[in-house]
Amino acid sequence: MKTEIYFVRHAHSTYTPEELTRPLSEKGMRDARRVTRILELENLDHVVSSPFLRAVQTVEGTAASLNQDVILLDGFKERLLSSAPLDDFQGAIRKVWEEPSFHWEGGESNVDAQKRGVAAMLDLLNEFEGKRVVVGTHGNIMVLIMNHFDPRYGLAFWENLDMPDVYRLTFDGVDLVGVSRLWEPFSEEEESQ
């Protein structure tokens, strides 16, 4: 029985040091409305999300269109890279992908973050087998989960994600059998209109 998981990487957010309550920016809110329009065509069953506000805000329009609440699941929250700000974010990300067991001070290694995310995904596949489920999440944890099922999804894939981005993952049981991108970014010209 096929299960469809729609990974939605959150839209652009307004930076605040508090991860949990960081909201979407105006652009992020516009893009979240586009995400809702894209997903309305997919005959969905449920909407779950990381508890982080920016992820919830990106998928709450989809939940509203289904007359449902967003189900919050900790396993899909973004990986904690470090307990303190890092000077070179890109370099810090590269390091944890190159050395999966390495972690920055107070942060999660790729191994630990992936274990958490995959456990959440396997629970979801079990609970909602045969359904179509939207998952509001974050770029790094999303790619770590995808990487568990198919190693082609790694650092280079993460570096090319948009914000937001939408991928439909098709599972047969717990086997990933298909991935397709649903998000179509605007060109700069379309964006300014």
Kinemage of the C-alpha trace (Angstrom):
@kinemage 1
@onewidth
@group {chain A} dominant
@subgroup {mainchain}
@vectorlist {calphas} color= white
{ca met a 1} P 0.000 0.000 0.000
{ca lys a 2} L 1.462 3.352 -1.058
{ca thr a 3} L 1.810 6.238 1.382
{ca glu a 4} L 2.536 9.759 0.165
{ca ile a 5} L 4.522 12.099 2.419
{ca tyr a 6} L 4.691 15.739 1.328
{ca phe a 7} L 7.765 17.318 2.846
{ca val a 8} L 7.368 21.098 3.052
{ca arg a 9} L 10.500 23.013 3.925
{ca his a 10} L 9.324 26.171 5.682
{ca ala a 11} L 9.112 29.506 3.887
{ca his a 12} L 11.426 32.473 4.562
{ca ser a 13} L 11.384 33.606 8.185
{ca thr a 14} L 12.267 36.789 10.015
{ca tyr a 15} L 15.424 36.051 11.998
{ca thr a 16} L 15.114 35.915 15.766
{ca pro a 17} L 17.497 34.043 18.068
{ca glu a 18} L 14.536 32.080 19.483
{ca glu a 19} L 14.095 29.071 17.169
{ca leu a 20} L 10.684 27.976 18.441
{ca thr a 21} L 8.847 31.264 17.853
{ca arg a 22} L 10.657 32.627 14.762
{ca pro a 23} L 7.827 33.769 12.425
{ca leu a 24} L 7.575 33.867 8.662
{ca ser a 25} L 8.497 37.118 6.928
{ca glu a 26} L 6.027 38.896 4.607
{ca lys a 27} L 7.598 37.062 1.659
{ca gly a 28} L 7.350 33.837 3.645
{ca met a 29} L 3.621 34.404 4.239
{ca arg a 30} L 3.067 34.992 0.498
{ca asp a 31} L 4.978 31.823 -0.336
{ca ala a 32} L 3.047 29.864 2.306
{ca arg a 33} L -0.166 30.825 0.476
{ca arg a 34} L 1.369 29.428 -2.736
{ca val a 35} L 2.248 26.216 -0.887
{ca thr a 36} L -1.405 25.938 0.196
{ca arg a 37} L -2.588 26.351 -3.418
{ca ile a 38} L -0.153 23.690 -4.645
{ca leu a 39} L -1.162 21.215 -1.952
{ca glu a 40} L -4.905 21.781 -2.413
{ca leu a 41} L -4.592 19.762 -5.642
{ca glu a 42} L -3.206 16.695 -3.839
{ca asn a 43} L -6.272 15.154 -2.102
{ca leu a 44} L -4.566 15.173 1.303
{ca asp a 45} L -5.547 13.406 4.516
{ca his a 46} L -3.491 14.948 7.347
{ca val a 47} L -1.077 17.780 8.160
{ca val a 48} L 1.722 17.423 10.696
{ca ser a 49} L 4.550 19.803 11.474
{ca ser a 50} L 7.623 20.569 13.466
{ca pro a 51} L 6.517 22.655 16.473
{ca phe a 52} L 8.653 25.584 15.243
{ca leu a 53} L 6.363 28.486 14.294
{ca arg a 54} L 7.849 29.036 10.820
{ca ala a 55} L 7.132 25.407 9.857
{ca val a 56} L 3.598 25.525 11.291
{ca gln a 57} L 2.820 28.821 9.517
{ca thr a 58} L 3.957 27.343 6.198
{ca val a 59} L 1.423 24.469 6.364
{ca glu a 60} L -1.426 25.865 8.488
{ca gly a 61} L -3.306 27.056 5.399
{ca thr a 62} L -3.329 23.473 4.121
{ca ala a 63} L -4.651 22.209 7.463
{ca ala a 64} L -7.340 24.917 7.424
{ca ser a 65} L -8.423 23.848 3.920
{ca leu a 66} L -8.943 20.329 5.351
{ca asn a 67} L -10.758 21.719 8.444
{ca gln a 68} L -8.070 20.185 10.645
{ca asp a 69} L -5.541 21.322 13.193
{ca val a 70} L -1.849 20.884 12.502
{ca ile a 71} L -0.498 17.881 14.441
{ca leu a 72} L 2.801 18.911 16.087
{ca leu a 73} L 5.603 16.326 16.108
{ca asp a 74} L 8.962 17.069 17.747
{ca gly a 75} L 10.797 14.574 15.553
{ca phe a 76} L 10.495 16.912 12.545
{ca lys a 77} L 11.998 19.987 14.240
{ca glu a 78} L 15.244 21.314 12.821
{ca arg a 79} L 18.483 19.840 14.012
{ca leu a 80} L 20.281 21.869 16.642
{ca leu a 81} L 23.605 22.658 15.014
{ca ser a 82} L 25.197 24.315 18.063
{ca ser a 83} L 24.202 25.821 21.387
{ca ala a 84} L 26.024 29.039 20.425
{ca pro a 85} L 26.071 31.025 17.166
{ca leu a 86} L 28.725 29.831 14.697
{ca asp a 87} L 30.762 32.288 12.632
{ca asp a 88} L 30.689 30.183 9.442
{ca phe a 89} L 27.275 28.526 9.148
{ca gln a 90} L 27.959 26.954 5.726
{ca gly a 91} L 31.309 25.604 6.895
{ca ala a 92} L 29.703 24.239 10.078
{ca ile a 93} L 27.045 22.418 8.041
{ca arg a 94} L 29.672 21.051 5.651
{ca lys a 95} L 31.676 19.679 8.608
{ca val a 96} L 28.736 17.705 10.069
{ca trp a 97} L 27.915 16.228 6.659
{ca glu a 98} L 31.559 15.271 6.053
{ca glu a 99} L 31.858 13.759 9.553
{ca pro a 100} L 28.384 12.365 10.429
{ca ser a 101} L 29.271 11.546 14.067
{ca phe a 102} L 30.802 14.977 14.733
{ca his a 103} L 28.750 17.568 16.612
{ca trp a 104} L 29.403 21.176 17.520
{ca glu a 105} L 29.198 22.219 21.186
{ca gly a 106} L 25.663 21.534 22.407
{ca gly a 107} L 24.482 20.464 18.933
{ca glu a 108} L 23.300 17.262 17.268
{ca ser a 109} L 25.498 15.216 14.963
{ca asn a 110} L 24.057 14.098 11.633
{ca val a 111} L 23.826 10.588 13.088
{ca asp a 112} L 21.755 11.747 16.086
{ca ala a 113} L 19.527 14.161 14.170
{ca gln a 114} L 18.907 11.579 11.449
{ca lys a 115} L 18.032 8.912 14.027
{ca arg a 116} L 15.445 11.258 15.576
{ca gly a 117} L 13.956 12.278 12.220
{ca val a 118} L 13.820 8.753 10.824
{ca ala a 119} L 12.092 7.478 13.982
{ca ala a 120} L 9.414 10.174 13.485
{ca met a 121} L 9.087 9.241 9.809
{ca leu a 122} L 8.727 5.508 10.524
{ca asp a 123} L 6.049 6.272 13.143
{ca leu a 124} L 4.240 8.430 10.581
{ca leu a 125} L 4.431 5.732 7.888
{ca asn a 126} L 3.030 3.212 10.352
{ca glu a 127} L 0.234 5.409 11.718
{ca phe a 128} L -0.876 6.836 8.367
{ca glu a 129} L -0.200 3.930 6.017
{ca gly a 130} L -1.962 4.432 2.686
{ca lys a 131} L -2.640 8.122 3.391
{ca arg a 132} L -1.361 11.424 2.006
{ca val a 133} L 0.316 13.421 4.760
{ca val a 134} L 1.897 16.874 4.681
{ca val a 135} L 4.932 17.366 6.939
{ca gly a 136} L 5.957 20.953 7.696
{ca thr a 137} L 9.655 20.790 8.454
{ca his a 138} L 13.132 22.244 7.917
{ca gly a 139} L 15.818 21.798 5.295
{ca asn a 140} L 18.507 19.977 7.222
{ca ile a 141} L 16.322 17.448 9.048
{ca met a 142} L 14.296 16.856 5.871
{ca val a 143} L 17.411 15.980 3.867
{ca leu a 144} L 18.816 13.844 6.684
{ca ile a 145} L 15.587 11.808 6.661
{ca met a 146} L 15.594 11.534 2.869
{ca asn a 147} L 19.277 10.522 2.988
{ca his a 148} L 18.419 7.563 5.238
{ca phe a 149} L 16.099 6.182 2.560
{ca asp a 150} L 18.260 7.167 -0.427
{ca pro a 151} L 21.896 8.315 -0.059
{ca arg a 152} L 21.638 10.465 -3.198
{ca tyr a 153} L 20.033 13.094 -0.966
{ca gly a 154} L 22.897 14.795 0.842
{ca leu a 155} L 24.676 18.094 1.319
{ca ala a 156} L 24.551 19.131 -2.364
{ca phe a 157} L 20.785 18.505 -2.428
{ca trp a 158} L 20.341 20.578 0.749
{ca glu a 159} L 22.409 23.428 -0.729
{ca asn a 160} L 20.021 23.619 -3.688
{ca leu a 161} L 16.748 23.629 -1.747
{ca asp a 162} L 14.463 26.625 -2.006
{ca met a 163} L 12.689 28.244 0.917
{ca pro a 164} L 9.962 27.049 0.841
{ca asp a 165} L 10.254 23.797 -1.072
{ca val a 166} L 7.812 20.920 -1.514
{ca tyr a 167} L 8.659 17.288 -2.266
{ca arg a 168} L 6.269 14.346 -2.557
{ca leu a 169} L 7.856 11.124 -1.281
{ca thr a 170} L 6.095 7.903 -2.249
{ca phe a 171} L 6.597 4.934 0.059
{ca asp a 172} L 5.661 1.288 -0.386
{ca gly a 173} L 5.638 0.220 3.235
{ca val a 174} L 8.909 1.747 4.483
{ca asp a 175} L 10.652 1.659 1.090
{ca leu a 176} L 11.041 5.002 -0.678
{ca val a 177} L 9.954 4.315 -4.272
{ca gly a 178} L 9.595 7.822 -5.697
{ca val a 179} L 10.398 11.490 -5.126
{ca ser a 180} L 8.972 14.404 -7.093
{ca arg a 181} L 9.278 18.128 -6.581
{ca leu a 182} L 6.026 20.130 -6.517
{ca trp a 183} L 7.397 23.606 -5.735
{ca glu a 184} L 8.012 25.874 -8.714
{ca pro a 185} L 9.986 28.956 -7.688
{ca phe a 186} L 9.056 32.276 -9.270
{ca ser a 187} L 11.572 33.963 -11.502
{ca glu a 188} L 12.877 37.304 -10.163
{ca glu a 189} L 10.605 39.083 -12.674
{ca glu a 190} L 7.498 37.206 -11.495
{ca glu a 191} L 8.514 37.800 -7.871
{ca ser a 192} L 8.532 41.587 -8.315
{ca gln a 193} L 5.047 41.750 -9.874
